[in-house]
Amino acid sequence: MTQQLDSLYDSGYSPLDGVEEVLNQRRWHYARTNRDELFLEMAGKHGTYRMMFMWNSFHEVMQFCCEYDFRVADFQYKQACETLNEINYSMWVGHFHLSPESMIPCYRFTQIFRGLDFDAGAEQMGDIIRIAVEECDFHYPALLMLSGEKTHDQEQLAFALMPTVGQS
């Protein structure tokens, strides 16, 4: 099995090819800018998410990022990092990241493909998209609070992060 996968890697096959198949099956629009990168935009409950799949053939690793459609205010960086740390503590899959350069919150997940069946890995990436949208939708209100000019205390952020049942 490992020799078969090695020959696939050597032939130029990329797990992004499998991700493309999954996206085509679901009729989702995407852009494949090169052999190692694929971009997708998807509407969530609150906004539009920019998603990126990046393949690193040397390490046989796929990284997935899902960016929000807003930027955290510069003066909120410390509070945003504390909030993301609290969010990440309870997550099972992936994590949130805030780059000090862009100040755009991002959900990230990395999958090692060495020894993994490409088809199964591509299906897992479909699951990761679903999980990313769910996580981003759930945390959108709290993180959006940090994009404005108003300062919020921990109690307000904790309230925004509370799970709810139903909608009003």
N, C-alpha and C positions, 0 to 999 in steps of 0.2 A: 504494500500500500504506500509506504513512504517513498519508494523508488518511483511509483506512478506519479505521486504529487511532485517529486523533484523534477521529473521530466516535464510536467505541466509548467512549473515555474521557469524552467530553462527554455521552454518553447515560447515564452513571452505572455502566457496566459496570466491574467490578473484576477483576483477575487472581485475586482470592480466589474468585470464582465458578468459575473453572476449577480451582482447587485443590480446591474442594468436590466438583466432578465426579470428580476423581481419587480423593479420599478415599471418596466413595460407591461408586465402582467397586471399590475394595479392601475395602469394608464396614468401614471404620475409623470409630469414633465420635468426634465432634468437637462443639464448640460455636462457633457464629458469634454473637458477642456484639453486633456491629454491622457496618456496611458495610465497615469497615476493619480488623477484627480477627477472627482465628479461632484457637481453642485446641484442642489435641489432647493426650491422654495415651497413651503407648505403653510397653509393657513391653519392657525389654531383657534381656540375659543376667543382669545383676546387680541391676537396680532398675527403677523406672518413671521415664520422662522426660516432663517437661511441655514441650510444644512450642507456639510462638506464631508465627503469620503476621501481620504488620502491613503494611498497604498505605498508602503516602504518595502520593496522587494528584498533589500539586503537583510532586514530583520524579519521579513515575512509577517508584517504587522499592518493592520488596517486601523486608522484612527478616524473616528466619526465626531464631528462637532455640529452643534445646533445652536446658532446665535439668535438672540432676541432682536427685535426691531427697534430698540431704543438704546440709549447710552446712559450710564450712571453718571450723575453729576460729579465733577472732580472732587468737590469738598466732601462727598459722601463715600469716598473710596474705603476708608477705614471701617465705617459702619457696614458697607456692602460686603467687605471681606469677612467680617464677624458674622453677618447674616448667612453668607454662603457656607461658612464653616459649620454653623448650626444646621443648615439644610443637609450638607454632605454627611454629617454624623449619622443621620437616620436613613441614608440611601443605601440600597443593596446593589444597584447597577449604575455604573457611571458616576460622575461627579460634576459639580459646577465650578467654573473657573472665571476669574475676572482679570483680564490683561490690563495692567496700568497704562499701556499705550493706547488701546482702543476704548477702554472703559465700557465695553459691550459684554454683558453676561453671556456665558456660553456653557451649554451642557456638553460634556466630553465622555467618550467611551473608546477604549482601545481593545482590539481583538487580535490575539496571536493566531496565525493560520498554520504554523508549522505542524504538520501531521493531521490537520483538520481537513475534512472533505469540503471542497469548495462550495458544492451545492448546499450543504448544511450550513456553512458559514454565511452564504448569501441570504438564506432564510432567516438566520439569526440577525442579520443586519436589518431585515424587514421588521423584526420584533424590536430591535433597538430604536428604529424610527418611531414606532408606536410608543415605546416607553419614554423616549425623549419628549415627544409632544405632550404626553400626559404629565410628565414632571415639569416641563416648561409652562404648561397651562396652569398647573396647580400653584406654582411659585411666582407667576407673572405679577399678580397684584402687589405682593410684598416688594419685589425688585423694582417694579414701576414706581413705587413710592420713593425709591432712592434716586430716581432720575430727575425729580423736580427740584426746585429751589428751596422748598420747605424742609425743615429739619424734623425728623420723627424720632421719638424715643423708643426704647426697647419694647415697651408695652404695646405700642401701636404696631410695631413690626411683628411681635409675637401674635397679636390678634389677626394680622393679615396672613400669617402662616398656619393658623389653626385649620384643621380639616373641618369641613361642613357636611351636612347631610341635606341634600336638596338645594333648591334655589328659591329666592324670594322674588 
